[in-house]
Each structure stands twice: as structure tokens, then as C-alpha cells.
Amino acid sequence: MRLRSIGTTAALALTLAACSSAGAGSGPEKSQAASATTLAPLPTLAPATSTSTSTTEAPTTSTTAPVASADASIPAVRALQERLTELGYDVGPIDGKWGSRTTYSVMAFQKVEGLSRDGQDGPQTQAALATATKPGPMLPGGSPTRIEIDVARQVLFYWVNGSLARILPVSTGNNEAYCVEGECSVAVTPGGSFRIGRKAAGLEIAPLGELWWPMYFNGGIAIHGSPSVPGYPASHGCIRIPMYAAPTFFDQVAGGTRVHVLNSPEAVAPPDEGKAVPNAVAPPDTTPTTVAPAPSTTTTSVPATTTSTAVPVTLPPTVTTTTVVP
């Protein structure tokens, strides 16, 4: 019994010596019967936990600028009015507000410069305004105070003491045949030199229509206000001017003032048959008013985002099992 115990003790001592010397690289000194070292398999790891935050619907942020009031003064319109006034056009008060008076003034400028007559300050009109100069007289040797009507361009120039005082858009005879009260003729604005004759404040009714603040200068042909002054010839022969200009122009122009109708053939004028209408109420201008566009609405879309956060996993330590070979 004692010998067997000593043998067992010796075997254990040899095994322990082999384990301690394995780390020092003394492989030849190992005993094959001493021991075997086996690594336990790694534990199965749970997948990394992912925390995701998803925005399924993209939030939309809308910023709407307040719509400008119709009575607001717009700097660009004010600058346009100042430029037109500098060139002699009848803009009226420079207030930065776009109304029919500004539209008519732009149209008059377009007529003088040979542009499209839409009454709006588009790119071509703006370019022309940048380089335009005040129009010169059509009759350099005419009377210092006179009215020049250019039928070809559909515009009126009013000269006072040799200076250009006012430019207005007009609409003259459309050169079409018409019949009234059994008599037929052609709508022509006769050319020639004339003088302002009879003037009638307010409204007069003639066989061919309504004449507001008419100033007759050739039989029944008159300069008068009308709610319809398009960019082309449209009358039966009279010279239509915008309603806003009719009463003030009536007051400015004295009887006997020279009127020169240019670029139109001479023709026989109809007789003056106007009849006054007491207490008539003048209609407003009906030319479309150009309205400044409302400020645009800016919409900002934020794309949906997904945020993933990986949770770190700590591996367990390696487990070493030592098995003693019997």
C-alpha cells in the first residue's frame, strides 16, 4: 500500500511539472502519460442589440410670407413710376402702388418705343426704360403750346411753352365701316391741323356713343375720356384718352389750342351732335390693373432618418479544462 501511494504521488508530481513547463516552451520534457489540455467551446453570443429610431413620415415645414397689402408701396413700382415721370409720362402721384394709371403710362411708353403694348414692365420694357430719352417734338416748328396726336403710334403729346408736359395713350378711328341712323361711313380720325373749339364738362351723348369731358376740334371729332382705351385703334374717329386723365386734361387745355393729327389721312369729319347729360356719374377706368405677385410659399421637407445604436457585448473569459489521463 505504501509503494502504490508513493507511485501515485510521483505521477501527480510529473504531471504538474509538465503543465508548468509548457508555458516556457520545454515541449520535449512533456510526458505523454501525464496530461492533456482541452479548450471548452465558446459560449453562443446573443446578437448585438440595435436600438432604431425611425421617422416614417417626413415632417414638412411651411413658411408663408405675409401677402403684401394692395395699398402697400412697392419699391420696384416706385422706381418705375419715377423713371416714367422723368420721361414725361402721366403717372400721377409717385406712390409705389400699381394701378390703372401706371398701366396706362407703361402702355404709352411701349407705344412710343414701338414695343408690345401690354401695359406691363416685362424684360423688353425694362431694357428700353434703361436707355430711353424724353421724346422730342413731332413738329419742331409748331406752336409752343400745342397737342400732337400720332395716329400711327396711338399716343398724344401735350406741349406747354415749348416743354413736354404730358404723354397719354390714345385710341383713334379703327378704319372700319359703320352705319348709324341709316348713314354709313368709315371710322377715320382725319389728319391735319386744327384748334380746340367747343368744350363740354362731364358727359355728352352723340350718335356714336358717350364722350366724357369732350373737347371738339374738327366737327364731331373730339378728344374725350373713355373707359375703353386699348392699345390699338378702336373708336369711330374720336381720340379716346383714359378716364382719369379726361377731367384734368380738360382743365389744362384752353380753347383755341392747336391740335395736330399726324400720320393719318385727311377725311371729312362728322358734325358735332353732342348733347349734354346733366349730373352724369363717370365710370372708372376698365383697363386691367397689373397686380404685383404675392410672395411665394416656401415648403421645406425633412427626409426621414433612421438612427441605429449598437450595444457592445462583453465576451466571457476563456475556460481551460485540464484532464488527467489515468
C-alpha positions as a Markdown table, in Angstrom:
| # | Residue | x | y | z |
|---|---|---|---|---|
| 1 | Met | 0.0 | 0.0 | 0.0 |
| 2 | Arg | 2.7 | 2.4 | 0.8 |
| 3 | Leu | 4.6 | 1.7 | -2.5 |
| 4 | Arg | 1.3 | 2.3 | -4.5 |
| 5 | Ser | 0.8 | 5.6 | -2.8 |
| 6 | Ile | 4.3 | 6.7 | -3.5 |
| 7 | Gly | 3.8 | 5.8 | -7.2 |
| 8 | Thr | 0.7 | 7.8 | -7.4 |
| 9 | Thr | 2.3 | 10.8 | -5.8 |
| 10 | Ala | 5.2 | 10.7 | -8.2 |
| 11 | Ala | 2.8 | 10.6 | -11.1 |
| 12 | Leu | 1.0 | 13.6 | -9.9 |
| 13 | Ala | 4.3 | 15.5 | -9.4 |
| 14 | Leu | 5.3 | 14.7 | -13.0 |
| 15 | Thr | 2.0 | 16.0 | -14.4 |
| 16 | Leu | 2.2 | 19.3 | -12.5 |
| 17 | Ala | 5.8 | 19.8 | -13.7 |
| 18 | Ala | 4.7 | 19.2 | -17.3 |
| 19 | Cys | 1.9 | 21.9 | -17.0 |
| 20 | Ser | 4.2 | 24.5 | -15.5 |
| 21 | Ser | 6.9 | 24.0 | -18.1 |
| 22 | Ala | 4.5 | 24.1 | -21.1 |
| 23 | Gly | 4.3 | 27.8 | -20.9 |
| 24 | Ala | 8.1 | 28.1 | -21.0 |
| 25 | Gly | 8.5 | 26.2 | -24.3 |
| 26 | Ser | 10.0 | 23.0 | -22.9 |
| 27 | Gly | 8.0 | 20.7 | -25.1 |
| 28 | Pro | 10.4 | 17.7 | -25.1 |
| 29 | Glu | 10.2 | 17.4 | -21.4 |
| 30 | Lys | 6.4 | 16.6 | -21.5 |
| 31 | Ser | 5.3 | 13.1 | -20.5 |
| 32 | Gln | 2.8 | 11.6 | -22.9 |
| 33 | Ala | 1.0 | 9.9 | -20.0 |
| 34 | Ala | 1.0 | 13.0 | -17.9 |
| 35 | Ser | -2.0 | 15.2 | -19.1 |
| 36 | Ala | -4.0 | 16.7 | -22.0 |
| 37 | Thr | -5.3 | 20.3 | -22.1 |
| 38 | Thr | -8.7 | 20.9 | -23.9 |
| 39 | Leu | -10.3 | 24.3 | -24.5 |
| 40 | Ala | -14.0 | 24.5 | -23.8 |
| 41 | Pro | -16.2 | 25.7 | -26.7 |
| 42 | Leu | -17.1 | 29.4 | -26.8 |
| 43 | Pro | -20.5 | 30.2 | -25.5 |
| 44 | Thr | -23.1 | 31.2 | -28.1 |
| 45 | Leu | -23.4 | 35.0 | -28.1 |
| 46 | Ala | -26.7 | 36.8 | -28.4 |
| 47 | Pro | -26.9 | 39.1 | -31.4 |
| 48 | Ala | -26.0 | 42.7 | -30.8 |
| 49 | Thr | -28.9 | 44.7 | -29.7 |
| 50 | Ser | -29.9 | 47.5 | -32.1 |
| 51 | Thr | -31.9 | 50.5 | -31.0 |
| 52 | Ser | -33.5 | 52.1 | -34.1 |
| 53 | Thr | -35.5 | 55.3 | -34.2 |
| 54 | Ser | -37.3 | 55.7 | -37.5 |
| 55 | Thr | -39.4 | 58.7 | -38.7 |
| 56 | Thr | -41.9 | 57.1 | -41.0 |
| 57 | Glu | -43.4 | 60.4 | -42.3 |
| 58 | Ala | -41.2 | 63.2 | -43.3 |
| 59 | Pro | -42.1 | 66.3 | -41.4 |
| 60 | Thr | -42.9 | 69.3 | -43.6 |
| 61 | Thr | -42.3 | 72.9 | -42.6 |
| 62 | Ser | -44.1 | 75.6 | -44.5 |
| 63 | Thr | -43.1 | 79.2 | -44.2 |
| 64 | Thr | -45.6 | 81.5 | -45.7 |
| 65 | Ala | -44.6 | 85.1 | -46.1 |
| 66 | Pro | -47.5 | 87.6 | -45.4 |
| 67 | Val | -49.2 | 88.7 | -48.5 |
| 68 | Ala | -48.5 | 92.3 | -49.3 |
| 69 | Ser | -51.4 | 94.6 | -49.0 |
| 70 | Ala | -52.9 | 96.1 | -52.1 |
| 71 | Asp | -52.2 | 99.5 | -50.6 |
| 72 | Ala | -48.6 | 98.7 | -49.9 |
| 73 | Ser | -45.9 | 100.8 | -51.6 |
| 74 | Ile | -43.5 | 98.6 | -53.6 |
| 75 | Pro | -40.0 | 99.9 | -54.2 |
| 76 | Ala | -39.8 | 98.5 | -57.7 |
| 77 | Val | -43.1 | 100.1 | -58.7 |
| 78 | Arg | -41.9 | 103.4 | -57.2 |
| 79 | Ala | -38.7 | 103.3 | -59.2 |
| 80 | Leu | -40.7 | 102.5 | -62.4 |
| 81 | Gln | -43.0 | 105.5 | -61.7 |
| 82 | Glu | -40.1 | 107.8 | -61.1 |
| 83 | Arg | -38.5 | 106.7 | -64.4 |
| 84 | Leu | -41.7 | 107.2 | -66.4 |
| 85 | Thr | -42.3 | 110.6 | -64.8 |
| 86 | Glu | -38.7 | 111.6 | -65.7 |
| 87 | Leu | -39.5 | 110.7 | -69.3 |
| 88 | Gly | -42.7 | 112.8 | -69.4 |
| 89 | Tyr | -45.4 | 110.1 | -68.9 |
| 90 | Asp | -48.5 | 110.8 | -66.9 |
| 91 | Val | -48.0 | 108.5 | -63.9 |
| 92 | Gly | -49.6 | 110.8 | -61.3 |
| 93 | Pro | -48.5 | 110.7 | -57.7 |
| 94 | Ile | -45.4 | 108.5 | -57.2 |
| 95 | Asp | -46.7 | 106.2 | -54.5 |
| 96 | Gly | -45.3 | 102.8 | -55.4 |
| 97 | Lys | -48.8 | 101.4 | -56.0 |
| 98 | Trp | -49.5 | 99.8 | -59.3 |
| 99 | Gly | -52.9 | 100.9 | -60.6 |
| 100 | Ser | -54.5 | 101.7 | -63.9 |
| 101 | Arg | -52.6 | 104.9 | -64.2 |
| 102 | Thr | -49.3 | 103.1 | -64.1 |
| 103 | Thr | -50.6 | 100.5 | -66.6 |
| 104 | Tyr | -51.6 | 103.3 | -69.0 |
| 105 | Ser | -48.3 | 105.0 | -68.6 |
| 106 | Val | -46.3 | 101.9 | -69.3 |
| 107 | Met | -48.5 | 101.3 | -72.4 |
| 108 | Ala | -47.9 | 104.8 | -73.6 |
| 109 | Phe | -44.1 | 104.3 | -73.2 |
| 110 | Gln | -44.4 | 101.0 | -75.1 |
| 111 | Lys | -46.3 | 102.8 | -77.9 |
| 112 | Val | -43.7 | 105.5 | -78.2 |
| 113 | Glu | -40.8 | 103.0 | -78.2 |
| 114 | Gly | -42.5 | 100.5 | -80.6 |
| 115 | Leu | -42.8 | 97.7 | -78.1 |
| 116 | Ser | -45.6 | 95.2 | -77.4 |
| 117 | Arg | -48.5 | 97.1 | -75.9 |
| 118 | Asp | -49.4 | 95.0 | -72.9 |
| 119 | Gly | -49.0 | 97.7 | -70.2 |
| 120 | Gln | -46.6 | 95.5 | -68.1 |
| 121 | Asp | -42.9 | 96.1 | -67.3 |
| 122 | Gly | -41.5 | 92.9 | -68.8 |
| 123 | Pro | -37.8 | 92.4 | -69.7 |
| 124 | Gln | -38.0 | 94.3 | -73.1 |
| 125 | Thr | -39.8 | 97.2 | -71.5 |
| 126 | Gln | -37.3 | 97.4 | -68.6 |
| 127 | Ala | -34.4 | 97.3 | -71.1 |
| 128 | Ala | -35.9 | 100.1 | -73.1 |
| 129 | Leu | -36.6 | 102.2 | -70.0 |
| 130 | Ala | -32.9 | 101.9 | -69.1 |
| 131 | Thr | -31.8 | 103.7 | -72.2 |
| 132 | Ala | -34.8 | 105.8 | -73.3 |
| 133 | Thr | -34.8 | 109.6 | -73.6 |
| 134 | Lys | -37.7 | 112.0 | -73.4 |
| 135 | Pro | -39.5 | 112.1 | -76.8 |
| 136 | Gly | -38.8 | 115.1 | -79.0 |
| 137 | Pro | -41.4 | 117.2 | -80.8 |
| 138 | Met | -43.1 | 115.8 | -83.9 |
| 139 | Leu | -43.4 | 119.4 | -85.2 |
| 140 | Pro | -40.2 | 121.2 | -84.2 |
| 141 | Gly | -41.6 | 124.5 | -85.6 |
| 142 | Gly | -45.1 | 124.2 | -84.1 |
| 143 | Ser | -46.7 | 126.5 | -81.6 |
| 144 | Pro | -45.1 | 126.5 | -78.2 |
| 145 | Thr | -48.3 | 125.2 | -76.7 |
| 146 | Arg | -50.0 | 122.5 | -78.8 |
| 147 | Ile | -51.3 | 119.0 | -78.9 |
| 148 | Glu | -49.6 | 116.4 | -81.2 |
| 149 | Ile | -51.5 | 113.2 | -81.9 |
| 150 | Asp | -49.6 | 110.4 | -83.5 |
| 151 | Val | -52.2 | 108.1 | -85.0 |
| 152 | Ala | -49.5 | 105.5 | -86.1 |
| 153 | Arg | -48.3 | 105.1 | -82.5 |
| 154 | Gln | -51.6 | 105.8 | -80.8 |
| 155 | Val | -50.2 | 108.4 | -78.4 |
| 156 | Leu | -50.8 | 112.1 | -77.5 |
| 157 | Phe | -48.1 | 114.7 | -76.7 |
| 158 | Tyr | -49.1 | 117.9 | -74.9 |
| 159 | Trp | -46.5 | 120.7 | -75.2 |
| 160 | Val | -46.7 | 123.8 | -73.0 |
| 161 | Asn | -44.5 | 126.8 | -73.7 |
| 162 | Gly | -42.1 | 124.5 | -75.6 |
| 163 | Ser | -41.8 | 121.8 | -72.9 |
| 164 | Leu | -43.3 | 118.4 | -73.0 |
| 165 | Ala | -45.9 | 118.4 | -70.2 |
| 166 | Arg | -47.9 | 115.2 | -70.7 |
| 167 | Ile | -47.9 | 112.0 | -72.7 |
| 168 | Leu | -51.1 | 110.0 | -72.9 |
| 169 | Pro | -52.1 | 106.8 | -74.6 |
| 170 | Val | -55.0 | 107.2 | -77.1 |
| 171 | Ser | -57.2 | 105.1 | -79.2 |
| 172 | Thr | -58.3 | 106.6 | -82.6 |
| 173 | Gly | -60.5 | 105.5 | -85.5 |
| 174 | Asn | -60.3 | 101.9 | -86.4 |
| 175 | Asn | -60.7 | 102.5 | -90.1 |
| 176 | Glu | -63.7 | 100.1 | -90.3 |
| 177 | Ala | -67.0 | 100.8 | -92.0 |
| 178 | Tyr | -70.0 | 101.5 | -89.7 |
| 179 | Cys | -73.6 | 102.6 | -90.1 |
| 180 | Val | -75.7 | 104.7 | -87.7 |
| 181 | Glu | -79.2 | 106.1 | -88.1 |
| 182 | Gly | -79.2 | 104.9 | -91.7 |
| 183 | Glu | -76.0 | 106.5 | -92.7 |
| 184 | Cys | -72.7 | 104.6 | -93.3 |
| 185 | Ser | -69.2 | 105.8 | -93.2 |
| 186 | Val | -65.6 | 104.7 | -92.3 |
| 187 | Ala | -64.2 | 105.2 | -88.8 |
| 188 | Val | -61.3 | 107.6 | -89.6 |
| 189 | Thr | -59.5 | 110.1 | -87.4 |
| 190 | Pro | -58.9 | 112.9 | -90.0 |
| 191 | Gly | -55.3 | 114.2 | -90.2 |
| 192 | Gly | -54.5 | 117.9 | -90.3 |
| 193 | Ser | -54.0 | 120.9 | -88.1 |
| 194 | Phe | -57.0 | 122.2 | -86.0 |
| 195 | Arg | -57.9 | 124.2 | -82.9 |
| 196 | Ile | -59.8 | 123.3 | -79.8 |
| 197 | Gly | -63.3 | 124.6 | -80.2 |
| 198 | Arg | -66.3 | 123.7 | -78.1 |
| 199 | Lys | -65.7 | 122.1 | -74.7 |
| 200 | Ala | -68.3 | 120.3 | -72.6 |
| 201 | Ala | -67.7 | 119.4 | -69.0 |
| 202 | Gly | -69.0 | 116.0 | -67.9 |
| 203 | Leu | -70.8 | 113.7 | -70.2 |
| 204 | Glu | -72.2 | 114.2 | -73.7 |
| 205 | Ile | -74.1 | 111.7 | -75.8 |
| 206 | Ala | -73.5 | 111.7 | -79.5 |
| 207 | Pro | -75.0 | 109.3 | -82.2 |
| 208 | Leu | -71.8 | 107.2 | -82.0 |
| 209 | Gly | -71.6 | 106.9 | -78.2 |
| 210 | Glu | -70.6 | 108.6 | -74.9 |
| 211 | Leu | -68.0 | 111.3 | -74.7 |
| 212 | Trp | -66.6 | 112.3 | -71.3 |
| 213 | Trp | -65.3 | 115.9 | -71.0 |
| 214 | Pro | -65.1 | 116.2 | -74.8 |
| 215 | Met | -63.0 | 118.9 | -76.5 |
| 216 | Tyr | -64.1 | 119.2 | -80.1 |
| 217 | Phe | -61.6 | 120.3 | -82.6 |
| 218 | Asn | -62.9 | 119.1 | -86.0 |
| 219 | Gly | -66.6 | 119.0 | -86.3 |
| 220 | Gly | -67.8 | 116.0 | -84.3 |
| 221 | Ile | -64.2 | 114.7 | -83.7 |
| 222 | Ala | -63.2 | 115.3 | -80.1 |
| 223 | Ile | -60.6 | 114.4 | -77.5 |
| 224 | His | -62.6 | 112.8 | -74.7 |
| 225 | Gly | -62.4 | 110.4 | -71.9 |
| 226 | Ser | -63.5 | 106.8 | -72.3 |
| 227 | Pro | -63.4 | 103.7 | -70.0 |
| 228 | Ser | -62.0 | 101.7 | -73.0 |
| 229 | Val | -58.6 | 102.8 | -74.3 |
| 230 | Pro | -57.0 | 99.7 | -75.7 |
| 231 | Gly | -53.5 | 99.6 | -77.3 |
| 232 | Tyr | -54.9 | 99.7 | -80.8 |
| 233 | Pro | -57.4 | 101.9 | -82.8 |
| 234 | Ala | -60.9 | 101.2 | -81.6 |
| 235 | Ser | -63.0 | 104.4 | -81.9 |
| 236 | His | -65.4 | 105.7 | -84.6 |
| 237 | Gly | -63.0 | 108.6 | -85.2 |
| 238 | Cys | -62.6 | 110.5 | -81.9 |
| 239 | Ile | -59.4 | 110.4 | -79.8 |
| 240 | Arg | -60.1 | 108.5 | -76.6 |
| 241 | Ile | -58.0 | 109.1 | -73.5 |
| 242 | Pro | -58.2 | 107.3 | -70.1 |
| 243 | Met | -60.9 | 108.4 | -67.8 |
| 244 | Tyr | -58.5 | 109.5 | -65.0 |
| 245 | Ala | -56.9 | 112.0 | -67.4 |
| 246 | Ala | -60.0 | 113.4 | -69.0 |
| 247 | Pro | -61.1 | 116.0 | -66.4 |
| 248 | Thr | -57.6 | 117.3 | -65.7 |
| 249 | Phe | -56.7 | 117.5 | -69.3 |
| 250 | Phe | -60.0 | 119.3 | -69.9 |
| 251 | Asp | -59.0 | 121.9 | -67.4 |
| 252 | Gln | -55.4 | 122.3 | -68.7 |
| 253 | Val | -56.2 | 122.8 | -72.4 |
| 254 | Ala | -57.6 | 126.2 | -73.3 |
| 255 | Gly | -59.9 | 126.9 | -76.1 |
| 256 | Gly | -58.0 | 127.7 | -79.4 |
| 257 | Thr | -55.1 | 125.4 | -78.6 |
| 258 | Arg | -53.5 | 123.9 | -81.7 |
| 259 | Val | -54.2 | 120.2 | -82.4 |
| 260 | His | -52.0 | 118.4 | -84.9 |
| 261 | Val | -53.2 | 115.0 | -86.0 |
| 262 | Leu | -50.3 | 113.2 | -87.7 |
| 263 | Asn | -49.8 | 110.0 | -89.7 |
| 264 | Ser | -53.5 | 109.8 | -90.7 |
| 265 | Pro | -55.2 | 110.6 | -94.0 |
| 266 | Glu | -57.4 | 113.7 | -94.3 |
| 267 | Ala | -61.1 | 113.0 | -94.4 |
| 268 | Val | -64.5 | 114.7 | -93.9 |
| 269 | Ala | -65.4 | 114.9 | -90.2 |
| 270 | Pro | -68.9 | 114.1 | -88.9 |
| 271 | Pro | -70.9 | 117.0 | -87.5 |
| 272 | Asp | -70.9 | 117.9 | -83.8 |
| 273 | Glu | -74.1 | 116.5 | -82.4 |
| 274 | Gly | -73.2 | 116.0 | -78.8 |
| 275 | Lys | -75.9 | 116.5 | -76.2 |
| 276 | Ala | -75.1 | 117.2 | -72.5 |
| 277 | Val | -76.2 | 114.7 | -69.8 |
| 278 | Pro | -76.7 | 116.6 | -66.5 |
| 279 | Asn | -75.4 | 115.0 | -63.3 |
| 280 | Ala | -73.8 | 112.1 | -65.0 |
| 281 | Val | -71.5 | 109.8 | -62.9 |
| 282 | Ala | -68.2 | 109.0 | -64.6 |
| 283 | Pro | -67.4 | 105.2 | -64.8 |
| 284 | Pro | -64.0 | 104.1 | -63.6 |
| 285 | Asp | -61.1 | 103.0 | -65.9 |
| 286 | Thr | -61.6 | 99.5 | -67.1 |
| 287 | Thr | -58.1 | 98.7 | -68.3 |
| 288 | Pro | -56.9 | 95.6 | -66.4 |
| 289 | Thr | -54.7 | 96.5 | -63.4 |
| 290 | Thr | -51.5 | 94.6 | -63.1 |
| 291 | Val | -51.2 | 93.3 | -59.6 |
| 292 | Ala | -47.8 | 92.5 | -58.0 |
| 293 | Pro | -47.4 | 88.8 | -57.4 |
| 294 | Ala | -48.0 | 87.6 | -53.9 |
| 295 | Pro | -44.9 | 86.4 | -52.0 |
| 296 | Ser | -44.3 | 82.7 | -52.7 |
| 297 | Thr | -44.7 | 80.0 | -50.1 |
| 298 | Thr | -41.6 | 78.0 | -49.2 |
| 299 | Thr | -42.0 | 74.4 | -48.3 |
| 300 | Thr | -39.1 | 72.6 | -46.7 |
| 301 | Ser | -39.3 | 68.8 | -46.4 |
| 302 | Val | -37.1 | 67.0 | -43.9 |
| 303 | Pro | -36.2 | 63.4 | -45.1 |
| 304 | Ala | -37.0 | 60.5 | -42.8 |
| 305 | Thr | -34.0 | 59.4 | -40.8 |
| 306 | Thr | -33.1 | 56.1 | -39.1 |
| 307 | Thr | -30.7 | 56.0 | -36.1 |
| 308 | Ser | -29.1 | 52.7 | -35.1 |
| 309 | Thr | -27.2 | 52.3 | -31.8 |
| 310 | Ala | -25.1 | 49.1 | -31.4 |
| 311 | Val | -24.9 | 47.8 | -27.8 |
| 312 | Pro | -21.4 | 46.4 | -27.0 |
| 313 | Val | -21.2 | 42.8 | -25.9 |
| 314 | Thr | -18.6 | 41.6 | -23.4 |
| 315 | Leu | -17.3 | 38.1 | -24.2 |
| 316 | Pro | -16.8 | 35.7 | -21.2 |
| 317 | Pro | -13.3 | 34.7 | -20.3 |
| 318 | Thr | -11.8 | 31.6 | -22.0 |
| 319 | Val | -12.3 | 28.5 | -19.8 |
| 320 | Thr | -9.4 | 25.9 | -19.7 |
| 321 | Thr | -10.2 | 22.4 | -18.6 |
| 322 | Thr | -7.3 | 20.1 | -17.5 |
| 323 | Thr | -8.0 | 16.4 | -17.8 |
| 324 | Val | -5.6 | 13.9 | -16.1 |
| 325 | Val | -5.1 | 10.8 | -18.1 |
| 326 | Pro | -5.4 | 7.8 | -15.7 |
